[in-house]
Structure formats: structure tokens, C-alpha cells
Amino acid sequence: MGSWFQRPTPEFIKITAPQTREVRDRIPKDLWHKCPNCGAIITRKDFKANLSVCPACGRHERISAMDRIQQLVDEGSFKENNASLRATDPLNFVDKRKYSESLEAARKKTGLNDSLVSGTAHIGGVEVSLGVMDFAFMGGSMGSVLGEKVTRAMELSIERRIPCITVTSTGGARMQEGILSLMQMAKTSILCAELEQAGIPFISILADPSTAGVMASFASLGDVIIAEPGAYVGFAGKRVIEQTINKVLPADFQTSEFQREHGFVDMVVERARLRKTLIVLLRQLMAMPPIPLEEEEGSDSQVVVGKA
């Protein structure tokens, strides 16, 4: 008589991995992408085709400045300005290593000279002055070069009377430049005021993260402020605020959705709909006739503006 505690031994099929290097080399490196939020696995090709958004949970991952520009502008219309501007090390700053060494490492890693790419382009046929930040370059931090490039982009908008658009993805001011970095907050804010006086539209797009000195200056001064879903948007960190006020903050505190509910952000727009949303806004702000857009589920006419 068999025991209740005896279980039949399952049969397993033995699977052997390819042993030869020749076979292993047929499998491309970085073939798969795993979502850090939900764990869904997708091929990198399909992930990029989906604009670096997880198809399972909708997480919007960070993308490079050039990928962002390619997604937003009319094909072949982007012309880069001020690409040769490079930061120096006026303070001879040293933390874990010299600032000059950190700059050189970031340049090699990204192929950029600093954390913002600027230029002119057309979006839906409307010429714009564009500045797009790249978080991969020292956390998208704002130093003297970024501040100067944003300033020049806004000055170009005023000169040509074309809209200005910035896309932020940043940890804030670049501490290695000290007061020179903090001065960029005032500098760019002054240009925002000049844009307003000239009647030139300024659209600020907040990607993950958009924080600190950049958020406390030009990024929060747009005529229209758009954020991507789930982006971290705020000034100081959540833990710092909790320790300061001695209160537990909501779980969704400083997300783009939280900021829209509280009137700080005008729209939360999915990446797949961002270009069409910009086309509608730009033509309205420039008093231009609308152009036909494809009818599809979740079209720009359904974008929800922040509640009053």
C-alpha cells in the first residue's frame, strides 16, 4: 500500500545548450528588452518600433535626444545649431574624478558635446526652434552650455517669430559648474519672459525625469506644459520633502498625472500621440488652418487638459 506522502516522480526532457561557439554566435547580443516595471519581455526591435514604450504596462523609458527629434519632426527637416559648443572646467572641479574627465567620458558615451541638442525643424509644416535634452549626458544636467543653447534657441524664435519647443529630461543644475550653472536658471527665465512679450508660443515637454533647477526655471514657464505618462516631475525629491514636513506623501506624488490633477501640467500625452498633439497645438497657436490628421483611437482630439 502506497504512502500518502509518496508522489510520482515527474519525467523531464533534458535540454542541452549549444556547445559550439559558432552556434552561440548566431544569437545576437541585446536581442531582448525586459521592462523594469512589469517584467514583460519583448525584442529590442519591436520595443524601438513602439517608441521605447512597454506594450504591456505602458512604461515610457528614456530615449536619446536624437531619437526624440526623429519621432517629433517632419522627416529630414531638422537642422542642428550650435553643435560645437563645449563646456570648460573654470572651477577645476574634482569629486570622484576631474570634471574635465567626466565631460570627456560623457562625450564618448553619447556622441554629443553636451546635454542638449538644439536646432530648427518643421512639425506638421510649422517651423519651430527646438531644444531636446539627453539624460545620458551627465543626467541631462544644466550647465553653462545648455543654458546658452536654450537661450539662443529662444532668441532665434523671437528673431524668426517661430514657436519654441523644449523637451526636458534632467536631474537639474550641474553642480560641477557651481554658480555658473545656477545663473542659467535666471538667464533662461528672462528669455521666457521675452518670448511672452513678443507673443511667441513656448511649449515645454516634460519627460522622465524633469526636476530641480531646470524645473524651477524655463521648463515650468511654457505657455503649454505637456508631460509624458508616469514621468517624475518636481523640484526636490520626495524623501527630502517628507523629512522636511514630517508627513507621508501620496504614492503618486510628483508623477505627471499628479501634477496635472493639481494644475501644474496642462496635458499628459502618450509618446505615440505627442507629434500629432504638437501639430494641433502649433497650428492653433500660430492661427494657422488645421490639417487633416488620421482618424484613429486615442487621437489628439481626445487629449485631456488638466482639470480646473
C-alpha positions in Angstrom: 0.0 0.0 0.0 1.4 3.3 -1.1 2.1 6.2 1.3 0.1 9.4 1.1 3.5 11.2 1.1 4.8 9.4 -2.0 4.4 11.3 -5.3 5.2 10.1 -8.7 8.5 11.3 -10.0 7.9 13.6 -13.0 9.7 12.9 -16.2 11.8 15.7 -17.5 13.2 16.2 -21.0 16.8 17.0 -21.0 17.7 20.1 -22.9 21.3 20.8 -23.8 22.5 24.3 -24.6 24.5 24.8 -27.8 28.1 23.9 -27.0 29.9 25.3 -30.0 30.9 29.0 -30.2 29.8 29.0 -33.8 26.2 28.2 -32.8 26.2 30.6 -29.8 27.4 33.5 -32.0 24.2 33.2 -34.1 22.2 34.6 -31.2 22.6 38.5 -31.3 23.5 40.3 -28.2 20.8 42.6 -26.7 18.2 40.8 -28.7 15.6 41.1 -25.9 14.3 44.0 -23.7 12.9 43.4 -20.3 10.6 46.0 -18.8 11.9 47.2 -15.4 8.4 47.9 -14.3 6.3 44.9 -15.2 8.9 42.4 -16.4 7.4 41.9 -19.8 10.0 40.7 -22.4 10.0 42.0 -26.0 12.5 42.1 -28.8 14.5 45.3 -28.9 13.5 45.8 -32.5 9.8 45.7 -31.5 10.4 47.8 -28.4 12.1 50.5 -30.5 9.3 50.3 -33.1 6.9 51.0 -30.2 8.8 54.2 -29.4 10.5 52.7 -26.4 7.2 52.2 -24.6 6.4 48.9 -22.9 3.4 47.4 -24.8 2.3 45.5 -21.6 2.2 48.3 -19.0 2.8 51.5 -21.0 6.0 52.5 -19.2 7.8 55.2 -21.1 11.5 54.7 -21.0 14.1 57.3 -21.5 15.3 57.9 -25.1 18.2 59.8 -26.6 17.8 63.4 -27.9 18.3 62.3 -31.5 15.6 59.6 -31.2 13.2 62.1 -29.7 13.9 64.6 -32.5 13.3 61.8 -35.1 10.0 60.9 -33.5 8.7 64.5 -33.4 9.8 66.4 -36.5 8.9 66.2 -40.2 11.3 63.8 -41.9 14.6 65.4 -42.9 13.7 68.8 -41.6 15.9 69.1 -38.6 19.0 71.4 -38.8 21.2 71.4 -35.8 22.5 74.7 -34.4 25.5 75.4 -32.0 26.6 71.8 -32.0 30.2 72.8 -31.4 29.6 74.5 -28.0 31.6 72.6 -25.4 31.8 73.1 -21.6 35.1 74.0 -20.0 36.2 73.5 -16.3 36.5 77.0 -14.9 36.4 75.8 -11.3 38.8 72.9 -11.8 36.2 70.9 -10.0 37.0 67.4 -8.7 34.7 64.9 -7.0 35.3 61.2 -7.7 37.3 62.4 -10.7 38.0 65.6 -12.5 35.1 67.4 -14.2 37.0 67.6 -17.4 37.3 63.8 -17.4 33.6 63.3 -16.7 32.8 65.6 -19.7 35.1 63.6 -22.0 33.5 60.3 -20.8 30.0 61.7 -21.5 31.0 62.8 -24.9 32.4 59.4 -25.8 29.3 57.7 -24.4 26.7 59.8 -26.2 28.4 61.3 -29.2 27.2 64.7 -28.1 29.2 67.7 -26.9 26.7 68.5 -24.1 23.3 67.5 -22.7 21.1 69.4 -25.1 20.6 69.2 -28.9 19.2 72.3 -30.4 18.2 73.4 -33.9 15.3 74.2 -36.2 12.8 71.8 -37.8 9.2 71.6 -39.1 6.4 69.8 -37.2 3.3 69.4 -39.3 4.7 72.0 -41.7 5.2 74.6 -38.9 8.8 75.8 -38.4 10.0 75.6 -34.8 13.1 76.3 -32.7 13.8 73.1 -30.8 15.9 72.1 -27.8 15.9 68.5 -26.6 17.8 67.2 -23.6 19.6 63.9 -23.3 19.6 62.3 -19.9 22.5 60.0 -20.9 24.9 63.0 -20.9 25.6 63.5 -17.2 22.0 63.1 -16.2 20.8 65.8 -18.6 22.3 68.4 -16.2 22.1 72.1 -17.0 25.5 73.8 -17.2 26.6 76.9 -19.0 26.4 75.3 -22.4 22.9 74.0 -22.0 21.7 77.4 -20.7 23.4 79.2 -23.6 21.9 76.8 -26.2 18.4 77.2 -24.7 18.9 81.0 -24.7 20.0 81.0 -28.3 17.1 78.8 -29.3 14.6 81.2 -27.7 16.4 84.2 -29.3 16.1 82.5 -32.7 12.3 82.0 -32.0 11.9 85.8 -31.4 14.1 86.7 -34.4 12.2 84.4 -36.9 8.9 84.7 -35.0 8.5 80.9 -34.8 7.4 78.8 -31.8 9.9 77.4 -29.4 9.7 73.8 -28.0 11.9 72.3 -25.3 12.0 68.7 -24.2 13.4 68.2 -20.7 14.9 65.0 -19.2 17.1 66.2 -16.4 18.3 65.9 -12.8 18.7 69.6 -12.6 21.7 72.0 -12.4 25.2 70.7 -13.0 27.0 71.0 -9.6 30.4 70.8 -11.2 29.9 74.4 -12.5 28.7 75.8 -9.3 27.2 79.3 -9.5 27.8 79.4 -13.3 25.2 76.6 -13.6 22.7 78.3 -11.3 22.9 81.5 -13.3 21.4 79.6 -16.2 18.1 79.5 -14.3 17.7 83.3 -14.4 19.1 83.6 -17.9 16.7 81.2 -19.5 13.8 82.5 -17.4 14.4 86.0 -18.8 14.2 84.7 -22.3 10.8 83.0 -21.4 9.6 86.5 -20.4 10.9 87.9 -23.7 9.1 85.2 -25.7 5.9 86.1 -23.9 6.3 89.9 -24.6 7.0 89.1 -28.3 3.9 86.9 -28.4 5.8 83.8 -29.5 4.4 80.4 -28.3 6.6 78.3 -26.0 5.8 74.7 -25.4 7.5 72.8 -22.7 7.5 69.0 -22.8 8.4 67.1 -19.6 10.0 63.7 -20.0 11.2 61.5 -17.2 12.7 62.9 -15.1 12.1 66.7 -15.1 13.4 68.1 -11.8 15.4 70.6 -9.8 16.9 73.7 -11.4 15.6 73.1 -14.9 12.1 72.5 -13.5 12.5 75.7 -11.4 13.3 77.8 -14.5 12.3 77.5 -18.2 10.7 74.0 -18.1 7.8 75.3 -15.9 7.3 78.5 -17.8 5.8 77.2 -21.0 2.5 78.6 -22.4 1.6 74.9 -22.7 3.2 72.3 -20.5 2.9 68.7 -21.7 4.2 65.7 -19.7 4.7 62.0 -20.7 2.8 59.4 -18.7 4.5 58.4 -15.4 7.2 61.0 -15.7 8.9 62.1 -12.4 8.1 65.9 -12.3 9.1 68.1 -9.4 11.8 70.1 -7.7 13.1 68.4 -4.5 13.0 64.7 -4.1 10.0 63.0 -2.4 12.1 61.7 0.6 13.6 65.1 1.2 10.2 66.8 1.3 8.8 64.1 3.6 11.7 64.6 6.0 11.2 68.3 5.9 7.5 68.5 6.5 7.4 65.2 8.6 4.5 63.8 6.6 3.9 60.8 4.3 3.2 62.0 0.8 0.8 60.2 -1.7 2.2 57.2 -3.6 1.8 59.1 -6.9 3.3 62.3 -5.7 5.4 64.2 -8.3 4.2 62.0 -11.2 3.0 63.8 -14.3 -0.6 62.6 -13.6 -0.4 64.1 -10.0 0.9 67.4 -11.4 -1.9 67.5 -14.0 -4.6 66.9 -11.3 -3.1 69.8 -9.3 -2.9 72.2 -12.3 0.8 72.3 -12.8 0.8 70.3 -16.1 -1.7 71.0 -18.9 -1.7 67.7 -20.6 -0.3 64.2 -20.1 0.2 62.7 -23.6 1.4 59.3 -24.6 4.5 59.3 -26.8 2.7 57.8 -29.7 0.3 60.8 -29.8 2.8 63.5 -28.9 3.7 64.5 -32.5 0.0 64.8 -33.5 -0.7 66.8 -30.4 2.0 69.2 -31.2 0.8 69.7 -34.8 -2.7 70.6 -33.5 -1.3 73.0 -30.8 1.2 74.7 -33.1 -1.3 75.4 -35.8 -3.8 76.7 -33.3 -1.2 78.9 -31.5 0.1 80.3 -34.8 -3.5 80.9 -36.1 -3.0 78.6 -39.0 -5.7 76.4 -40.5 -5.8 72.8 -39.3 -4.5 70.0 -41.5 -6.3 66.6 -41.8 -5.0 64.0 -39.3 -5.6 60.3 -39.5 -8.7 59.2 -37.6 -7.7 56.6 -35.0 -8.5 55.5 -31.5 -6.9 57.9 -28.9 -6.4 60.7 -31.4 -5.3 64.2 -30.3 -8.9 65.4 -30.1 -9.3 63.2 -27.1 -6.3 64.7 -25.2 -7.4 65.6 -21.6 -6.4 69.0 -20.4 -5.7 69.5 -16.7 -8.8 69.9 -14.6 -9.8 73.4 -13.5 
